[in-house]
Amino acid sequence: MASRSRSAASSSSRRDFLKQASLAALAGASLPYWATAESAHGFTLANDRPVVGCIGTGDRWRGGIGPNVMNFGDVVAVCDVDANHVGAGREQVRNTQGKRGVDREVSMHEDYRAILDRKDIDVVTIVTPDHWHSKIAIEAMQAGKDVYCEKPLTLTINEGKQIISVLKQTNRVFQVGTQQRSEMGNKDVPQFFLTAVALVHAGRLGKINKVTCAIGQAPGSGELQTVEVPKGLNWNLWLGQAPVVDYVSGPKPERGYPQTRCHYEFRWWYEYSGGKMTDWGAHHVDIAQWAIGMDNSGPVSVEGTAEHPCPMKDGVPQVTNRYNAATKFHVKCVFPNGVELNIVDSHPEFDNGILFEGTEARLFVNRGKITGKPIEDLKTNPLPEDALVKLYKGKKPGSHMGNFFECLRSREQPISDVFTHHRAMTTCHLANIAIRLGRKLEWDPVTEHILNDQDAAQWEAREQRKGFEIVV
């Protein structure tokens, strides 16, 4: 499965027309962009909507990303290495688009390159296991596609640098699926996380000294047994850049899938993901760094402790048939501005959320609530009306996918851009490196390298299986 690349110049003339027509369409729109999916973006006919190919059609795609993307574009192709997923994906597209009067053929594929080869496709969604995100995203941009990719975007620090390099070369529009930057709120505070960031930026907490991101414990497992690969699953293709191993399986936890390396449970294996550190850390660390003004920088030191569900030696799991990502952890990151960011599995006051502590007040936020004196003070001292719009790059928040499609027209980078996401993921990756090796790391946020520790610096990248390398 050799890597392919293609210049962004290969994009169709139809796409170029859409770019030129976009600004005029947006300028004449009188409704906010999230109010009416079609009219707000200037889409007036079914064949005037961006054409989308969807890579990865498992539960996350079918339960959220897929239906959402069909509000704004027409899906013409679906791809998954699991035949059961790809079949269910096509059926969902046919049903959803058919109800909206969209009559388009929907092709099915096992190999994502078949979607990248289609010149009629403008946009791809990538909702695969984490270890596939970077390679597919890079080749999609090289093929002239705009990209919506679920978090965490990268498996390593080096992959983030590669994505940024290709984005600069191709000038594609790229949204990362960290929806907390756009959504989550209630009738009193419609935007929990944006409001928290705005309050910190406005100095309502005083000088920030400490931030704690509690992201929950990860599950462990017992020894899993080698079993036959499920029918319809291309296991070699699923593994991709990761080493070849047997398919293993165990009991079925409440999350819905059996304990395996595969669907959903891949999160708890360092070979394919980073445990809770990159699963929930991709959300909360992103918001924390944004709030403290470090979203385009990084820590200067990272250290911590952790418990792993299997024996580790020099950062390497010593067994191959048990989950290996950290179950419990406490990591301290110190930033150039002196702020201390703690990433923990839990906190005495909460199990999931972000606590900002300043010289004048504290503020807590998660997906269910936002509390603290700065919130109470909003009744008598509200933020400026345009505070969130300014924070949101001049646009009004409300729909993460809507923001992406609006930016397809304007050719601006969306609110969850790859530059800031790479920085948040770098902190998460450094945290994992520190707890796997069991030592403090010094990091240069300017050169983006681990200092004074050659062994640790080797973990900025990983060896990729032959035939699945990322080529930039």
N, C-alpha and C positions, 0 to 999 in steps of 0.2 A: 504494500500500500504506500507507494512512493508519494512524496509531497509534490503538489502542483502549485504553481503561482501564475498570476496573470495580471497585467497592468490595469490600473483603475481606468485607463483610457478605453478599455473594452466595453464599458457600460453603454447601454443602448441610447440612441438618440431620443427615445421616448422619455427616459429618465432625465436627460438634459432639458427637455421641454418642461417637465414637471418642476425642475429647479427654477427655471426662468419665470414660470407662471406663478410660482408660490407666493412671492412677495405681494403681487397685486391682489391675489386671492385673500391673503391675510389682511391686507390693508382695508379691504372692503367689508370684512366680516364685522358684524355689529354685536354678535353674541360672544361670550367668553368661550375659549376653545373646548372646555370640557362639557359645555351644556348640550351641544348637539354634535355627535361624532363626525357627521359628514359636513354639514354646512360650515362649521367653525374652521375646518381645514380647507375649504374650497372644493371639496369633492362633491360633484353634482351628479355624476353618472357612475354606474358600477365600473365601467372600463376606464374611469379617470382616477381610480384609487390605486395606490401602490400595490404591486404584486409581491406576495410574500411566500417564502419557502420556510418550512419549520423543521428544524433539526433537533430531534429529541421530542417524543410525544408521550412521555410517561405521565404519571399522576399530576405532577406539578404543572405540566403544560395543559393537560386536559381540564384541570381544576381551576386554572387561573389565566396563564399566559395565552393559551390558544383562544379561548372565548374573548379575551380582552383585545388581542391583536385583530380579530375579525370585526371589531367595532370600527376599525380605521382602514383596514386593507383587505384584499382578497387573497386567500390562501390557495395556491395551485399545486403545492407539492408538500408531502410530509415524509420524514425520514426517521428511522430508528433501527438499531441493531437487534431489537426484539420484535419479531413479526407480530406478536400480539399487540404491542403498543402501536405499531405503525398502522395496523388494521383498525384499531379503535380510534386512532387519530383521524384517519380518513373518514370514517363513519361520522365522527363528530363534526368535521368540517362540512361534509355534505349536508347534514341535518341543519346546522346553524346557518350556513350560507343559503341553503335552499329556502328556509323560512323567510329570508330577507330578499328573495327573488334573484339571488346570484347563482347563475347556472354556469359553472366552470368545471372543467375536468380536473380531478385531483389525483396526481400520480403518487405512487408509493415507492420508497427507495430504502435500501439497507445501507448504502454507501453515501455519505453526505456530499461527496464530490459531484454526484449526479445533479444535485441542486445548484452547486456553485457553477457548474458548466452551463446552466440555462441563462441565456442572455435576457430573457423576458422577466426574470425575477429581480426586483429592486432591493428587497429587504430579506434578511434571514433572522429568525429567532433561534437561539441556541439554548436548549434546556436539557443538557446532557449531564452525566456525572462530571465532577469538577476537573478531573485530570484531562478531559477532552476540550475544555472551554478555550484555552489559549490557541491551540493548533487550528481548530475550526474557525475561530474568530479572525486569526491572522490570514488564513487562506481565503476567507470570505471577503475581507477588505482588499486583498490582492486581486480578487476576482471582480472588484467593482461593486460589492454589495454594502449597504448600510446594515448595521448590526444592533440587535437587542439581545444581550446575553445575561443570563441569570448569574447571580453571585454564588460563591466567590469566583472572581474572574480568573484567578491564577492558582497554580499549584506551587510555584516557587517565585522568589523575588525576581529572578532573571526573566521569567516569562512576562512579568509586567513591563519590564524595560523593552522587551521585544514588541509587545503590543503597541506601546507608545511610539516606537520607531516606525512601525508600519502605518499607524494612524497618520503620522506626520507626512509620510510619503504619499499616502493615498487620499487624504482629506475626506475620509468617510465620516458619517455621523454614527456615533456609538453611544448607546445607553446601557448602563449596567443595572441589573434588577435589584437595586437597593431601594425598595419602595418607601422606606421611612423618610426619604428626602422629599417625597411628594404627598404622601397620604397619612393616614392614622389620626383620628381626632373625634370630637363629639360636637354637640350643638353649641356648647359654651366656648370651647377652644377647638376650632376645626382642624388645626394643624399642631399636633402635640410637639413633634420633634423640631419643626421649623420655629415654633414659638420659643422653645427652649434655647435654640441657637441664637435667635434674635435677642432674647433677654440677656444672655451671656455677653453678646457683642455690644449691647447697649449699656453694659456695666451695672445692671440691676442686682448682681450678686457681689459687687465689688471686684477685687482681684481674685481670680481663680487660683487656688492652691492645689486642689486635689480633685480628681475625677475617678469614679469607680464604675466600671462596666461589669455587671453580673450577668453571665450568659448561660448559666445552668450547667449541671453535671452531664457528662456524656455516659452512655451505657457501656458496660463491659459485656463479656460473653464467656461461656465455658469453651471447651475444645469443640470445634465444629468438625463434622464428618465429611469426608470426600464423597460426593454423589455425582450422578450424571448431570450434565448440563441440561437445563430445562429445554424442552422442545421449542424451536423457533428462535432461540437466542444464539447469536453469533458471539461466542465467548472470546475468541481471539480478537475480534474487532472491538468488543467492549473493553478489553484490557488495554488496547492501544499502546501508549508509551510505557506502560507499567510492565514489570516482569511477568513472564508466563507462569501461572500457578494453577493448581487444581481448583475446580468449583467445589466450594464447601457450603454446608447448610446445617442449621440447627433449629431450635424452637422458634415459634412465631410470637414475637412480643406484641404489645398493644399497638405499636406503630403500623402494623398491617402486613408487613412482609416478613418472611422467615429471616433468621439471622444468617446473612450471607455477606459476601464481598460486594454484592450487586445492588439491585434496586433499593433505593433509599438508604440502606445500611452501609453503603460505601463510605458514608460520612465518617465512620468510626475506624477507618484504616488510613494510616499515613501514606500508603501507596497511591491513594486516589483522592485524598482530601486532607483535612487538618483537624478533624474532630470539632468540638464546639468552638474552638479558637477561630476557625475560619467559617464555620456555619453561622453562628450568631455574632461572632466577633466582626464579621464583615458588615453587619448592620450597626451595632452599638459603637464599635471603635471608630467607624466612619463618622458618625454623628459627633462623638466626643472630640475628635481631631478638628472637625469643622468648627465646632463651638469655640475651642481654645485657639483658633487661628493657626493651626498646624496642619491643615489639610493639604498643603503643598510642601510639607517638610516631613520631619520624622523624629523619632527619639534619638537621644545621644547615648543612652544606656538602657539595657533590658536584662532583667534577672528574675528568677522565680523558682518555685518548687511545684512538683506535680506527683500524682499517683497514676501509674499506668496499669492496665489490666493484664499485661504480660511482661515477662522479664525483658529488660533493655540492656544493651551493652554498647557504649560509645554512641548512643542515640539510635541504635538499630534494634528492632524487635528480634527476639531470639526464638520465637515460634511463629509458624506460618498459618496456624488454624484458629487463632483467637483475635478478637478485636485488639487494636494496639494503640489507638489515640488516647490521650490523657483523659481520665474520668474526673479527677479533681485537680485544681491548680490555683495558684496565686502568682501573678506576674506583675512586677512593677516596672513601668517605663517612665523615664525622665526625659522631658523635652527641652529644647534650647531655651525656651522662655521660663524654665523652672517649674512648670506644671508637672505634677506626678499623676500618671494614669495607671490605675490598677485594673487588671483584667482578672476576674475571679469567677469561680463556678457559682458561688453564692455569697450573700452578705447577711449579717445578722438582721437587717431590716427588710430585705427583699431577695428574691431568687432570680429575678430577671428585670433589668432596667439600667438606667444611668443616673448616678447621683453626682451632681456638681456641687462642690463646696468652695465658697468664696469668703472673703473677709467680712462681708456684710450679710450674706444669706446662703441658704442651701436650696437646691432645686432638684426634684426627682421627676424622671419621665420614663415611661415605657409605652407599650402599644395600647394600654388600657386607661392610662391616666397621666396627668401632669400636676404636681403638687408643690407647695412651698410658698413662702411669703411673697416672692416676686409675682406669683400667679394671683394671689389675693390682692396685691396692690394694683393689678390691672384694672380693677373696678374704678379706681379713682385716678389712676395714672396709666392710661392705655399706651401701647406702642403706637408710633406713627402709622397712619393708615397704609402707607406704602412700605412698611418695614419688611414684610414677608415677600412682597413682590421684588424689592431690591435684592433681598437675599437669594431669591429664586431666579436670578439672572434676568430680571425685568419682566418675567411672565408670572401669571397667577397660578399657584399650585392647585392641585386637585386630582390629577390623573397622571400617574407615572408613564403609562403607555401613551396617553394623549400628548404629554410633553415631548416624547420621542418623535411622534408623527408630526407635530408642529415644527420640530427642528429639522425634519426631513425637508420641509418646505424652505425654511430660512437658511439652511446649511450651517446653523450654529450647533455647538456641542450641547447636549441636554444637561439637565441638572445633575445627574449621576454620571459625570464624565470619567474617562479612564485615567486621567491624570491624578485626580484626588482619590479615586478608588484604589489605584496602585499604591498610593502612599498609606492608606489605611490597611491594605492587605500586607504591605511590607512590615508594618508593626505586628500584625498577627503572625506572619511567617517567622519573624525574629523571636516572638514569644515562644513559638513551638520549637525553634532551634535551641533556645536557651533552656527550656525545660527538658528537652530530649538529651542534651549534652550535660545538663546539670551545672552550668556555670554562667557567670555574668558576661554579657556581650557589650562591646563598645561599637557604636554605629555612627558613621559619618553621613548625615542626611543630605549633604551637598554632593559628595562623590557617590553616595549610595553603596557603600561597602562596609563590611565588618572590619574593624581595625584590630591589629596586633594579635590575631588569632587565625592562622592559616587553616587549621583544621575546621574551625567553625565557618570560615569564609567559603569553604567548599560546598556548604549547604545552601548557598545562594542559588544554586542550580542543581539539577539532578541528571543522571545519565538516562537517556531515552532509548527505548528499544529500537533496534534497527528496523527501518521501514516506517517508523512513526515519529521521526524527529521533526522538530519545528525548524523550518528553514526561513530565514529572514534575509 
